[in-house]
Amino acid sequence: MGTTFERATAVRRVADGTYDVELDPAYSIGGPLHGGYLMATLLRAMLADAPHPHPMSNNFHFLRVPRVGPARAHVEWLKHGRTAATARATLVQDDRPVLEALVSTGTLDPVAEPLWMGEPPAMPPLEECVPPPATPDGAPAGLAAQLELRHDPATAGWLRGEPGGRPEMRGYLRMREPQDPDPYVLALATDALPPAVFGIGALGWAPTVELTWHMRAVPAPGWLRLTMAARMVYDDWFDEDVEIWDSAGRLVAQGRQIARVGRR
């Protein structure tokens, strides 16, 4: 495998339906491992023997906070069909499940044209967007060392201590190493923006409880355009709806998650 991301999500088959993985500290955020990275890792085990290459429907439940180091993925295929196949998978560490998934795969035509599609979100040009904070020496910090993220200034007020008052985020994303977006990058991207509640001043680690996302098209090379918003923040719970658009202006992924309001 070539890129850092490919190596960090690599799986090694030890038996039918069983894979060893090594969870990489480069994909942690202030301690906890990034949820999108964990989804991509488990997804790589599921697609290793999948009859179809594209994860059309993906449902993940985050059961515990895993630590950096060895873990094991168990994959059980529930259905093999001509157009769709479904598998259940569990990421296990220290004999305890930390992530549970149910995924249905299919095959997307990369040159197909949509019968109908909405308009891509209106966002300022890439050069007018702002990067995440860097370390004192100017280097990217944490997950930002692995991917490039540029925030729409209209939703980036929280970066300067001036949240905009709405739970929403928008930005552009690509991997730092030369790598075209693929299903694993899409899995990472569905959870790559800061929590939407940062926009209303609720900063801190906001653990995802459940996340469902759908792959809608094979992405074109280049930057991805991400939008995310919450419908309601209530009793320390909030939702997030995300859309991911590729450089060709196509909707390539969409998702929703439920999460806990962050604590500093």
C-alpha positions in Angstrom: 0.0 0.0 0.0 1.2 3.5 -0.9 -0.1 6.5 1.0 0.0 7.0 4.8 -3.8 6.7 4.9 -3.7 3.4 3.0 -1.1 2.0 5.4 -3.0 3.4 8.5 -6.2 1.6 7.4 -4.5 -1.6 6.2 -6.0 -5.0 7.2 -4.3 -8.4 7.3 -6.3 -11.5 6.9 -5.7 -14.1 9.6 -8.7 -16.4 8.8 -11.9 -16.3 6.7 -13.8 -13.2 7.8 -11.1 -12.2 10.3 -8.6 -9.4 9.9 -5.9 -7.8 12.1 -5.5 -4.1 12.1 -3.2 -1.6 13.8 -4.9 1.6 14.8 -2.7 4.5 14.0 -2.0 7.5 16.4 -1.7 9.8 13.4 -5.5 9.7 13.2 -6.3 10.8 16.7 -7.8 14.1 17.8 -6.5 15.2 21.1 -6.4 11.5 22.3 -9.5 9.7 20.9 -9.2 8.2 17.4 -11.1 9.9 14.7 -14.5 8.3 13.9 -14.1 8.6 10.2 -10.7 6.9 10.3 -12.2 4.0 12.3 -15.1 3.6 9.8 -12.6 3.6 6.9 -10.5 0.9 8.6 -13.4 -1.4 9.3 -14.8 -0.7 5.8 -11.5 -1.9 4.3 -11.9 -5.2 6.0 -15.5 -5.5 4.8 -14.6 -4.7 1.2 -11.6 -7.1 1.1 -13.9 -9.9 0.0 -16.9 -8.0 -1.1 -18.6 -9.1 -4.4 -19.3 -5.4 -5.2 -16.7 -2.6 -4.8 -18.8 0.4 -3.5 -20.3 0.8 0.0 -23.8 2.0 -0.9 -25.3 2.1 2.6 -23.2 2.2 5.8 -24.4 2.2 9.3 -21.9 2.4 12.2 -22.5 2.3 16.0 -19.6 3.6 18.2 -19.7 1.4 21.3 -16.5 2.3 23.1 -13.5 4.5 22.6 -10.7 2.4 21.2 -7.0 3.0 21.9 -4.1 3.2 19.5 -2.6 -0.2 18.7 -3.8 -3.7 17.6 -7.4 -4.6 17.0 -9.3 -7.2 15.1 -12.1 -7.0 12.6 -14.7 -9.8 12.2 -16.8 -9.8 9.0 -20.0 -11.9 8.4 -21.7 -11.8 5.0 -25.5 -11.9 5.3 -26.4 -11.7 1.6 -24.7 -12.1 -1.7 -26.9 -10.7 -4.6 -26.2 -9.8 -8.2 -26.8 -6.1 -7.5 -26.3 -5.8 -3.7 -24.6 -7.7 -0.9 -24.8 -7.0 2.8 -22.3 -7.7 5.6 -22.1 -7.2 9.3 -18.7 -6.3 10.9 -17.3 -5.7 14.4 -14.1 -4.1 15.4 -12.8 -5.7 18.6 -10.1 -4.6 21.0 -9.2 -6.4 24.3 -12.1 -8.9 23.6 -14.6 -6.1 23.6 -16.5 -4.6 20.6 -15.7 -1.0 19.9 -17.4 -0.4 16.5 -20.3 -2.3 14.9 -21.3 -1.9 11.2 -23.9 -3.0 8.8 -22.9 -2.3 5.2 -24.6 -3.0 1.8 -22.4 -2.9 -1.3 -23.2 -2.3 -4.9 -21.5 -1.3 -8.2 -21.6 2.3 -9.4 -21.0 3.3 -13.0 -18.3 6.1 -12.8 -19.5 7.7 -16.1 -23.2 7.6 -15.4 -25.1 10.8 -15.5 -27.7 11.6 -12.8 -31.4 11.6 -13.9 -31.9 14.5 -11.5 -29.6 16.2 -8.9 -29.9 19.3 -6.8 -27.5 22.2 -7.0 -24.1 22.1 -5.2 -23.9 24.3 -2.1 -22.8 27.9 -2.6 -19.4 28.4 -1.1 -16.6 31.0 -1.5 -13.6 30.0 -3.7 -11.1 27.7 -2.1 -8.5 30.5 -1.8 -10.9 32.6 0.3 -11.3 29.8 2.9 -9.3 29.4 6.0 -7.2 26.4 7.3 -7.5 24.9 10.8 -5.2 26.3 13.6 -1.5 25.2 13.3 1.0 24.4 16.1 3.3 27.3 17.3 6.0 26.2 14.8 3.5 26.5 11.9 3.0 22.8 11.3 -0.5 21.3 10.9 -1.9 19.9 14.2 -3.4 16.5 14.8 -5.6 15.1 12.0 -4.8 18.2 10.0 -1.4 16.7 9.4 -3.1 14.0 7.3 -5.7 15.9 5.4 -6.1 19.5 4.1 -9.2 21.3 5.3 -10.3 24.8 4.4 -13.2 26.3 6.3 -15.8 28.6 4.8 -15.3 31.9 6.7 -19.0 32.2 7.2 -19.0 29.1 9.5 -15.5 29.5 10.9 -16.1 32.2 13.5 -15.5 29.7 16.3 -11.8 29.6 15.3 -11.5 33.2 16.5 -13.8 32.9 19.5 -16.8 34.3 17.7 -19.2 31.5 16.8 -21.8 32.4 14.2 -24.8 31.3 16.2 -25.9 28.5 13.9 -24.9 24.8 14.2 -23.4 24.4 10.7 -20.0 23.9 9.0 -18.8 24.1 5.4 -15.5 23.5 3.9 -13.2 21.9 1.3 -11.2 18.7 2.0 -8.5 16.5 0.4 -5.8 14.2 1.6 -2.4 15.8 2.0 -0.6 13.0 0.1 -1.6 12.7 -3.6 -4.6 10.4 -3.4 -7.9 10.6 -5.4 -11.0 10.3 -3.2 -12.3 6.8 -2.9 -14.8 5.0 -0.6 -12.3 5.1 2.3 -11.7 8.8 1.9 -15.4 9.4 1.7 -15.8 7.5 5.0 -13.2 9.7 6.6 -14.8 12.8 5.0 -18.3 12.2 6.4 -16.9 12.9 9.9 -14.1 15.3 9.0 -15.6 18.7 9.7 -15.6 20.0 13.3 -18.9 19.3 15.2 -21.7 21.5 14.0 -22.3 22.6 17.6 -19.0 24.5 17.5 -21.0 27.0 15.5 -23.1 27.8 18.6 -20.1 27.8 21.0 -20.4 24.3 22.3 -16.7 23.4 21.9 -15.0 20.1 23.0 -14.9 16.5 22.0 -18.4 15.5 20.8 -18.5 11.7 20.6 -20.5 10.1 17.8 -23.0 7.5 18.9 -24.3 6.4 15.5 -23.5 7.5 12.0 -25.1 6.4 8.7 -23.8 7.4 5.3 -24.5 6.6 1.7 -22.1 6.6 -1.3 -24.0 8.1 -4.2 -21.4 8.4 -7.0 -17.7 7.6 -7.8 -15.9 10.9 -6.9 -13.8 12.8 -9.4 -10.2 13.6 -8.5 -9.6 16.8 -6.6 -11.0 18.7 -3.6 -14.3 17.6 -1.9 -16.9 20.2 -0.9 -18.5 19.4 2.5 -21.6 20.9 4.1 -22.9 20.0 7.6 -25.7 21.2 9.7 -27.7 20.2 12.8 -31.5 20.4 13.0 -31.8 20.4 16.8 -29.5 20.5 19.8 -31.4 19.3 22.8 -30.7 17.7 26.2 -26.9 17.3 25.3 -27.7 15.4 22.1 -27.4 16.8 18.5 -27.8 15.5 15.0 -25.7 16.3 11.9 -26.6 16.1 8.2 -23.7 16.0 5.9 -23.4 16.3 2.1 -20.2 15.7 0.1 -19.8 17.1 -3.4 -16.8 16.3 -5.7 -14.8 18.6 -8.0 -17.2 17.9 -10.9 -20.1 19.2 -8.9 -21.8 15.9 -8.2 -23.2 14.7 -4.9 -21.0 11.7 -4.0 -22.0 11.0 -0.4 -24.5 12.0 2.2 -25.0 11.0 5.8 -26.5 11.7 9.2 -25.2 11.1 12.7 -26.4 11.5 16.3 -23.8 12.6 18.8 -23.3 14.1 22.3 -22.7 17.7 22.9 -18.9 18.2 23.5 -17.2 19.0 26.7 -13.9 20.9 26.8 
